[in-house]
Amino acid sequence: MEQPVKGQDQYLRTHAPWPIPKCASFTMAKKAGGYWQAKYRWQAAGWSYEARWHERTPAARLVTWPSWRLDRVKAGKGFGPDAHARCEQSLVGDQWESTRRLRYCARRFEDGQASDQDVQWLLNAHYRSV
């Protein structure tokens, strides 16, 4: 894609692997690596969601296709009877998993120390785009 085209937001939204609400904000930017990335952000049920689509990234060694990722964050609260830590999760396959664990798998992959399970987690977190 040379540059975003009119209607790109709607096209991507309708081809996402999960529903993206109409209220989601949309941004699209050309990244330093020379590829386009789109982001949708919205809030629901106490979570802040971010769906990201990007073209194939030129330096990618594992995810070598245009892909989607879905992450969510629940803000923490540091005091009171309902205190809780910030929670960051990524959709891996059909389950929400710790984003921290996903980043650990990515770091192990970059260091050449990833297990087969680490690689599978990374692949399952990146949904192939049409």
C-alpha positions as CSV (number, residue, x, y, z in Angstrom):
1,M,0.0,0.0,0.0
2,E,1.6,3.3,-1.1
3,Q,-0.7,5.4,1.1
4,P,-4.0,5.1,2.9
5,V,-7.0,5.4,0.6
6,K,-10.4,6.8,1.4
7,G,-12.5,4.1,3.0
8,Q,-9.5,2.1,4.2
9,D,-10.9,2.4,7.8
10,Q,-14.1,0.7,6.8
11,Y,-12.4,-1.9,4.7
12,L,-10.1,-3.0,7.5
13,R,-12.8,-2.9,10.1
14,T,-15.0,-5.3,8.1
15,H,-12.1,-7.7,7.4
16,A,-10.9,-7.8,11.0
17,P,-11.0,-11.3,12.7
18,W,-13.2,-9.9,15.5
19,P,-15.8,-7.2,15.6
20,I,-14.6,-3.6,16.0
21,P,-17.2,-1.3,17.4
22,K,-18.3,1.7,15.4
23,C,-17.3,3.9,18.3
24,A,-13.6,2.9,18.0
25,S,-11.2,5.6,17.0
26,F,-9.0,5.0,14.0
27,T,-5.5,6.1,13.1
28,M,-3.2,5.0,10.3
29,A,0.5,5.8,10.2
30,K,3.6,4.9,8.2
31,K,6.1,3.3,10.6
32,A,9.8,3.9,10.6
33,G,10.4,0.5,9.0
34,G,8.5,1.6,5.9
35,Y,5.2,-0.2,6.5
36,W,1.6,1.0,7.3
37,Q,0.0,0.3,10.6
38,A,-3.7,1.0,11.5
39,K,-5.0,1.2,15.1
40,Y,-8.5,1.0,16.4
41,R,-9.1,2.0,20.1
42,W,-12.2,1.7,22.2
43,Q,-13.4,1.0,25.7
44,A,-15.8,-1.7,26.9
45,A,-16.6,-3.3,30.3
46,G,-13.8,-1.6,32.1
47,W,-11.1,-2.5,29.5
48,S,-9.3,-0.3,27.0
49,Y,-8.9,-2.3,23.7
50,E,-6.5,-1.7,20.9
51,A,-6.7,-3.7,17.6
52,R,-3.7,-3.2,15.3
53,W,-3.3,-4.2,11.7
54,H,-0.1,-3.8,9.8
55,E,1.4,-4.7,6.4
56,R,4.2,-7.3,6.3
57,T,7.1,-5.7,8.1
58,P,10.3,-5.8,6.1
59,A,12.5,-7.1,8.9
60,A,10.1,-9.8,10.1
61,R,11.5,-13.3,10.5
62,L,8.5,-15.1,11.9
63,V,5.2,-13.2,11.1
64,T,5.8,-12.7,7.4
65,W,2.3,-11.7,6.4
66,P,0.0,-8.7,7.0
67,S,-1.5,-9.4,10.4
68,W,-3.8,-8.3,13.2
69,R,-3.3,-8.2,17.0
70,L,-5.8,-7.5,19.7
71,D,-4.7,-6.2,23.2
72,R,-6.6,-4.9,26.2
73,V,-5.7,-3.1,29.4
74,K,-7.5,-2.7,32.6
75,A,-6.1,0.2,34.7
76,G,-4.9,-0.6,38.1
77,K,-6.0,1.0,41.4
78,G,-3.3,1.4,44.1
79,F,-5.4,1.7,47.2
80,G,-8.7,0.9,48.9
81,P,-10.7,-2.3,49.3
82,D,-10.9,-2.8,45.6
83,A,-7.2,-2.2,44.9
84,H,-5.7,-4.2,42.0
85,A,-2.7,-4.2,39.7
86,R,-2.8,-3.0,36.0
87,C,-3.7,-6.0,33.8
88,E,-2.5,-6.2,30.2
89,Q,-3.7,-9.1,28.0
90,S,-3.4,-10.1,24.3
91,L,-5.7,-12.4,22.4
92,V,-3.7,-15.6,21.7
93,G,-5.8,-18.0,19.6
94,D,-9.2,-17.7,21.3
95,Q,-8.0,-16.9,24.9
96,W,-6.8,-13.8,26.6
97,E,-3.2,-14.3,27.9
98,S,-0.7,-12.1,29.6
99,T,0.9,-9.6,27.3
100,R,4.0,-9.8,29.4
101,R,4.3,-13.5,28.6
102,L,3.9,-12.7,24.9
103,R,6.7,-10.2,25.1
104,Y,8.9,-12.7,26.9
105,C,8.3,-15.2,24.0
106,A,9.2,-12.5,21.5
107,R,12.4,-11.7,23.4
108,R,13.4,-15.3,23.5
109,F,12.7,-15.6,19.8
110,E,14.9,-12.6,19.0
111,D,17.7,-14.2,21.2
112,G,17.4,-17.5,19.4
113,Q,16.2,-19.3,22.5
114,A,12.5,-19.7,21.8
115,S,10.8,-23.0,22.4
116,D,8.3,-24.5,20.0
117,Q,5.6,-23.3,22.4
118,D,7.0,-19.7,22.4
119,V,6.9,-19.7,18.6
120,Q,3.4,-21.0,18.5
121,W,2.2,-18.4,21.0
122,L,3.7,-15.6,18.8
123,L,2.1,-17.1,15.7
124,N,-1.3,-17.5,17.4
125,A,-1.3,-13.9,18.6
126,H,-0.9,-12.6,15.0
127,Y,-4.0,-13.2,13.0
128,R,-3.4,-13.4,9.2
129,S,-5.0,-10.6,7.3
130,V,-6.9,-11.1,4.1
